[in-house]
Amino acid sequence: MIEATLADIRKPEVLYRYDDEIVHIVDGRKKVEVGFFVPTSMAQAFQAFIDSVEKSKKNALLQRIAKAQKNDPIEEGGVADGIV
């Protein structure tokens, strides 16, 4: 992965060199991450990777929710929320 600044990306001659690698874009003045540039040749594989990361995050969140619900049972006299 190559790291480039926004100023580098604005130059067409530099941008066309990045046709086979993912570029990590940072703001040169503020030193903050802006995002990534993914060439079309790698877009499908990169999207599959992003989808798998998001799925694992959602799965971890659902596991946390399930564990919290298990640790907080409905007591006598409590009102159920309708989830069985």
Secondary structure, DSSP 4 states (H G I P E B T S, - for coil): -EEEEHHHHHSHHHHTT-SSS-EEEEETTTTEEEEEE--TTTHHHHHHHHHHHHHHHHHHHHHHHHHHHHHSPPPTT----S--
